[in-house]
Amino acid sequence: MRILVVGSGPVGLMFCAKLSREGHECVLIERHDFNQTFSRASTLQPATLELLSEFACWPELLAQGEVVSDVMSWNLERSTQQRSSYDALSAQTRFPYRLHLHQAALRAELIAELQASRCCCLVDKADAVALQFDRCNQGVSVRVNRFGSSGLSQTFQGDYLILCDGARSVLRDQLGLRFEGYDLPTPVVRLSVPMIPDSLQGQLAGVSYVQSEGGSVSCLKMTDGWRFVLRPRLSELRQALAGTAWARQRLAGVFRDCVPAQWWESIPAMRDSYRVAQRCVKTRQVQRVFLLGDVAHVTNTRGGLNMNFGLIEAYALASCFLNHPDWQALQHWNLTWSRLTQDALMARTQQLLAGRTPRFLRSSSESFGALMRASLLDLLSYSKSLRR
Ligand SMILES: Cc1cc2nc3c(=O)[nH]c(=O)nc-3n(C[C@H](O)[C@H](O)[C@H](O)COP(=O)(O)OP(=O)(O)OC[C@H]3O[C@@H](n4cnc5c(N)ncnc54)[C@H](O)[C@@H]3O)c2cc1C
């Protein structure tokens, strides 16, 4: 059985890594150079760590990431704090923590693992532009344009095609699938700094949701510093997307009672931003084509739920293929993950829109169940027990 995969983001790599680890061959087609180093998502939840821990690169991933057990919500105006710890999940997982790891590091390690396995044929600088089903639905082919080869075009044929080509997939459009949902009016703005002031050291947990009269911010501890995630209002958009001044001022406003404003002015900082949407496809399977990750769903990025969900479903589909599935088993995967996308991913991320505090910090009576859902540990059984 020949499996073609388009897209070497974290989700496509997870799918190929699982197949390759069990000695199953696949072809991975990527538009860019495999050495691209975008820094995007950074949170790996316990359920994902359970799956990644079976790969040879796991010790490297762990060594490069920041282990974060404590989460807090801090209202500076009311001087109230709620803290929660992933330790509460110790009986449920060997990994009762989040790992904050740059997406580029995750990609690099998974690519190195695939190169070492020799089961995955890696094809980069290859833009997949068209797909076609064989007559009689016995297979599927993808046409790619190779960069740097004076417009050379090449066709790959397989029994199945797995699309992991991200939110802007052109191949999804060719399948006639609608990416239904809506875009949020403003993007998220992220400021990365190498350190925080002494007055916040020991105050902030590794994940902190902070509110004050001056606004709200999510704070994430990374191995190389801190990331502050801010949500500008529509009226602030122009300033928010020009340089770092707006983000610095917002942070100075939020922390005005504990950090001098000049501190935020002088710290070296990098700003980036990304658009947020709540969108998904209704089905994950069209004949011999399957959709995984951002090509199938994009959501609010809080807690990295969207990427983690993509990684878990990719592992589940790869495991399904390793079981030599019949058509019914593949349809079962499709029905299960189409339903979970709506009932779990979309529902949970909807609750976190507009920077709302996660449920496990809001209500102590619900905290265990809410933490299980935020860690996606309740979905692990779907990726591990695949037979109908
Ligand atoms: C700027 C930015 C910042 C983000 N920050 C965060 C964050 O802080 N937290 C968070 O949780 N999430 C964040 N995200 C979202 C997160 O990066 C995605 O959820 C995650 O990368 C999804 O992985 P994926 O493998 O499904 O898709 P992608 O990572 O998008 O990978 C798709 C891959 O397919 C390749 N590709 C696309 N089209 C073709 C084609 N035609 N032929 C061949 N290859 C193709 C692309 O080059 C890419 O390598 C961010 C996204 C962006 C864009």
The ligand as an SDF file (V2000), in Angstrom:
LIG
                    3D

 53 58  0  0  0  0  0  0  0  0999 V2000
    2.2950   32.8220   12.0240 C   0  0  0  0  0  0  0  0  0  0  0  0
    1.6070   31.7170   12.7750 C   0  0  0  0  0  0  0  0  0  0  0  0
    1.7180   31.6650   14.1580 C   0  0  0  0  0  0  0  0  0  0  0  0
    1.0810   30.6410   14.8550 C   0  0  0  0  0  0  0  0  0  0  0  0
    1.1970   30.6120   16.2050 N   0  0  0  0  0  0  0  0  0  0  0  0
    0.5780   29.6440   16.8970 C   0  0  0  0  0  0  0  0  0  0  0  0
    0.6470   29.5980   18.3110 C   0  0  0  0  0  0  0  0  0  0  0  0
    1.2520   30.4480   18.9520 O   0  0  0  0  0  0  0  0  0  0  0  0
    0.0140   28.5790   18.9580 N   0  0  0  0  0  0  0  0  0  0  0  0
   -0.6690   27.6010   18.2660 C   0  0  0  0  0  0  0  0  0  0  0  0
   -1.2090   26.6760   18.8780 O   0  0  0  0  0  0  0  0  0  0  0  0
   -0.7480   27.6220   16.9220 N   0  0  0  0  0  0  0  0  0  0  0  0
   -0.1570   28.6140   16.2310 C   0  0  0  0  0  0  0  0  0  0  0  0
   -0.2570   28.6400   14.8770 N   0  0  0  0  0  0  0  0  0  0  0  0
   -0.9670   27.5370   14.2110 C   0  0  0  0  0  0  0  0  0  0  0  0
   -0.0630   26.3110   14.0990 C   0  0  0  0  0  0  0  0  0  0  0  0
    1.1560   26.6980   13.5190 O   0  0  0  0  0  0  0  0  0  0  0  0
   -0.7710   25.2460   13.2580 C   0  0  0  0  0  0  0  0  0  0  0  0
   -1.9370   24.8160   13.9570 O   0  0  0  0  0  0  0  0  0  0  0  0
    0.1060   24.0330   12.9840 C   0  0  0  0  0  0  0  0  0  0  0  0
    1.3000   24.3990   12.3510 O   0  0  0  0  0  0  0  0  0  0  0  0
   -0.6790   23.0710   12.0910 C   0  0  0  0  0  0  0  0  0  0  0  0
    0.1580   22.1120   11.5560 O   0  0  0  0  0  0  0  0  0  0  0  0
   -0.1380   21.4560   10.1370 P   0  0  0  0  0  0  0  0  0  0  0  0
    0.9530   20.4580    9.9630 O   0  0  0  0  0  0  0  0  0  0  0  0
   -1.5460   21.0020   10.0490 O   0  0  0  0  0  0  0  0  0  0  0  0
   -0.0340   22.6380    9.0640 O   0  0  0  0  0  0  0  0  0  0  0  0
    1.1740   23.6070    8.7370 P   0  0  0  0  0  0  0  0  0  0  0  0
    2.0850   23.7620    9.8860 O   0  0  0  0  0  0  0  0  0  0  0  0
    0.5610   24.8270    8.1500 O   0  0  0  0  0  0  0  0  0  0  0  0
    1.9880   22.8310    7.6130 O   0  0  0  0  0  0  0  0  0  0  0  0
    1.5300   22.7090    6.2900 C   0  0  0  0  0  0  0  0  0  0  0  0
    2.7220   22.3330    5.4230 C   0  0  0  0  0  0  0  0  0  0  0  0
    2.2510   22.0410    4.1180 O   0  0  0  0  0  0  0  0  0  0  0  0
    3.0980   22.6750    3.1700 C   0  0  0  0  0  0  0  0  0  0  0  0
    2.2890   22.9070    1.9680 N   0  0  0  0  0  0  0  0  0  0  0  0
    1.2210   23.7190    1.8440 C   0  0  0  0  0  0  0  0  0  0  0  0
    0.7220   23.6530    0.6050 N   0  0  0  0  0  0  0  0  0  0  0  0
    1.5030   22.7740   -0.0700 C   0  0  0  0  0  0  0  0  0  0  0  0
    1.4910   22.2900   -1.4040 C   0  0  0  0  0  0  0  0  0  0  0  0
    0.5800   22.6890   -2.3050 N   0  0  0  0  0  0  0  0  0  0  0  0
    2.4350   21.3970   -1.7700 N   0  0  0  0  0  0  0  0  0  0  0  0
    3.3720   20.9700   -0.8640 C   0  0  0  0  0  0  0  0  0  0  0  0
    3.4220   21.4030    0.4110 N   0  0  0  0  0  0  0  0  0  0  0  0
    2.4950   22.2870    0.7990 C   0  0  0  0  0  0  0  0  0  0  0  0
    3.5340   23.9530    3.8690 C   0  0  0  0  0  0  0  0  0  0  0  0
    4.7280   24.4710    3.3110 O   0  0  0  0  0  0  0  0  0  0  0  0
    3.7280   23.4630    5.2990 C   0  0  0  0  0  0  0  0  0  0  0  0
    5.0200   22.9710    5.5270 O   0  0  0  0  0  0  0  0  0  0  0  0
    0.3370   29.6530   14.1580 C   0  0  0  0  0  0  0  0  0  0  0  0
    0.2290   29.7050   12.7690 C   0  0  0  0  0  0  0  0  0  0  0  0
    0.8480   30.7310   12.0790 C   0  0  0  0  0  0  0  0  0  0  0  0
    0.6980   30.7670   10.5830 C   0  0  0  0  0  0  0  0  0  0  0  0
  1  2  1  0
  2  3  1  0
  2 52  2  0
  3  4  2  0
  4  5  1  0
  4 50  1  0
  5  6  2  0
  6  7  1  0
  6 13  1  0
  7  8  2  0
  7  9  1  0
  9 10  1  0
 10 11  2  0
 10 12  1  0
 12 13  2  0
 13 14  1  0
 14 15  1  0
 14 50  1  0
 15 16  1  0
 16 17  1  0
 16 18  1  0
 18 19  1  0
 18 20  1  0
 20 21  1  0
 20 22  1  0
 22 23  1  0
 23 24  1  0
 24 25  2  0
 24 26  1  0
 24 27  1  0
 27 28  1  0
 28 29  2  0
 28 30  1  0
 28 31  1  0
 31 32  1  0
 32 33  1  0
 33 34  1  0
 33 48  1  0
 34 35  1  0
 35 36  1  0
 35 46  1  0
 36 37  1  0
 36 45  1  0
 37 38  2  0
 38 39  1  0
 39 40  1  0
 39 45  2  0
 40 41  1  0
 40 42  2  0
 42 43  1  0
 43 44  2  0
 44 45  1  0
 46 47  1  0
 46 48  1  0
 48 49  1  0
 50 51  2  0
 51 52  1  0
 52 53  1  0
M  END
$$$$
